Amino acid sequence: MSHPVEAGPTPPSYPPKTPPPPKKPPNPPRPNPQDPKPPPSQVMPTARRGVGMVNRRGANWSLESAPWAAGKARTAVMEQLGKWKYRPAPDTVTAVEAVTTLLIEAAVAESGTKVSVHLSDQDGQACILALSHHTRLTTGADDAGKDVLHQITAHQPVTGCGTDTGPDGRRIWAVITL
């Protein structure tokens, strides 16, 4: 005769049951009017906002920071203006190419790892912006008049230009009437 085999402990039921979540999260504690007020916090300066365009067409390109970047940017800007159906006069084309070259060469000269080129248009004007992506730069212009902003404004269709430096590098731009 065979002997009955004893059964082992019963296995647990799977999955284990968990309590249901609370129906309403607990409220935060109410402020006590007897507590002293905390000292006023100091206002922290906000960071410079990145490149952004609103209510206008735009295009951008990221290029290696190399001597050939100016030629590639010049070609890309002119092709994009053509796609947007701009047919500027020959002297304006020359100015756009020269200004793009100056902007990109200035950004490349700052020895960042890459250069961003941003192009936008509005009301018959184009804004070309170059970002150097090199941090901890100081602003300044040389006294001999060879500053890139002076070179940019020497072109007739340029209506404005500027530069600023922030945590992501130096931005330099020009606005050209097409």
C-alpha positions in Angstrom: 0.0 0.0 0.0 1.1 3.5 -0.7 1.2 6.2 1.9 -0.6 9.5 1.3 1.6 12.4 0.4 1.3 15.4 2.7 0.4 18.6 0.9 2.8 21.6 1.4 1.7 25.1 2.4 -0.8 26.7 0.1 0.7 29.1 -2.4 -0.1 32.8 -2.1 -2.8 34.3 -4.3 -1.3 36.3 -7.2 -1.3 39.3 -7.5 -1.4 40.4 -3.9 -4.3 42.7 -3.1 -3.4 46.3 -2.5 -5.6 48.8 -0.8 -7.5 51.2 -3.1 -6.0 54.7 -3.6 -7.6 57.5 -1.6 -10.5 59.2 -3.3 -9.3 62.7 -2.6 -5.7 63.8 -2.0 -5.0 65.3 1.4 -5.1 69.1 1.6 -1.9 71.0 2.4 -1.6 72.5 5.8 -3.3 75.8 6.3 -1.0 78.8 7.1 -0.9 79.8 10.7 -1.3 83.6 11.1 0.8 83.4 14.3 3.9 82.3 12.4 6.3 85.1 11.4 6.4 86.0 7.8 9.3 84.5 5.8 11.9 87.0 4.6 11.2 88.4 1.1 13.0 86.4 -1.5 15.4 88.1 -3.8 14.5 88.5 -7.4 16.5 86.2 -9.6 17.5 87.5 -13.0 16.0 85.4 -15.8 18.2 83.7 -18.4 18.4 85.1 -21.9 15.7 83.6 -24.1 16.9 81.5 -27.0 16.4 82.4 -30.6 12.8 82.5 -31.4 10.6 83.8 -34.2 6.9 84.6 -34.0 4.4 85.3 -36.8 6.9 85.1 -39.6 8.6 82.5 -41.8 12.0 81.2 -40.7 14.7 78.8 -41.5 17.9 77.8 -39.7 21.0 75.7 -40.2 23.6 74.3 -37.9 27.1 74.3 -39.3 30.5 73.2 -38.1 32.6 76.1 -37.0 35.0 76.0 -39.9 36.3 78.5 -42.5 34.0 77.0 -45.2 30.8 77.6 -43.1 30.5 81.2 -44.5 30.2 79.9 -48.1 27.7 77.2 -47.1 25.6 79.7 -45.1 25.7 82.2 -47.9 24.3 79.6 -50.4 21.6 78.4 -48.0 20.4 81.9 -47.3 20.2 82.9 -51.0 18.4 79.6 -51.8 15.9 80.1 -49.0 15.1 83.7 -50.1 14.5 82.3 -53.6 12.1 79.7 -52.2 10.2 82.6 -50.5 9.9 84.3 -53.9 12.2 87.2 -53.2 13.9 88.5 -56.3 16.2 91.2 -54.9 18.2 93.6 -57.1 21.8 92.6 -57.9 23.2 95.1 -55.4 21.0 93.7 -52.7 22.1 90.2 -53.6 25.7 91.3 -53.2 24.9 92.9 -49.8 23.0 89.9 -48.5 25.9 87.6 -49.5 28.5 90.0 -48.0 26.6 90.5 -44.7 26.0 86.7 -44.4 29.7 86.2 -44.9 30.6 88.8 -42.3 28.2 87.4 -39.7 29.4 83.8 -40.1 33.1 84.7 -40.2 32.6 86.7 -36.9 30.9 83.6 -35.3 33.5 81.2 -36.5 36.3 83.5 -35.2 35.0 83.0 -31.7 36.2 79.3 -31.8 33.0 77.6 -30.8 32.2 74.0 -31.9 29.4 75.0 -34.2 27.6 77.9 -35.7 23.9 78.4 -36.1 22.4 80.5 -38.9 18.8 81.7 -38.6 16.9 83.5 -41.3 13.5 85.1 -41.1 11.5 87.6 -43.2 8.7 90.1 -42.6 7.4 93.0 -44.5 10.0 92.9 -47.3 12.9 92.6 -44.8 15.1 89.7 -43.9 16.9 89.1 -40.6 20.0 87.0 -40.7 21.4 85.9 -37.3 24.5 83.9 -36.5 25.0 82.2 -33.1 28.6 81.2 -32.2 27.7 78.6 -29.4 30.9 79.7 -27.5 30.3 80.5 -23.9 31.9 83.0 -21.6 32.6 85.7 -24.3 32.9 89.4 -23.6 31.3 92.0 -25.7 33.3 94.9 -27.2 34.3 96.6 -30.4 37.7 97.6 -31.6 38.5 101.3 -31.9 40.0 101.1 -35.4 36.6 100.8 -37.0 37.1 97.3 -38.1 34.4 96.0 -35.9 32.0 93.7 -37.7 29.0 95.9 -36.9 30.6 98.8 -38.7 31.4 96.6 -41.7 27.8 95.4 -41.8 26.3 98.9 -41.7 28.5 99.9 -44.5 26.1 98.0 -46.9 23.3 100.2 -48.2 20.3 97.8 -47.7 21.1 97.1 -44.1 18.6 98.8 -41.8 19.8 97.5 -38.5 22.3 95.2 -36.8 23.3 94.2 -33.3 25.0 91.7 -31.1 24.6 90.3 -27.6 26.3 87.7 -25.5 24.7 85.1 -23.3 25.2 81.6 -21.8 24.8 79.9 -25.2 27.3 82.2 -27.0 27.3 85.4 -29.0 24.4 86.4 -31.3 25.1 88.8 -34.1 22.4 89.8 -36.6 21.5 92.1 -39.4 18.2 93.3 -40.9 18.3 93.9 -44.7 15.6 95.4 -46.8 15.0 93.2 -49.8 
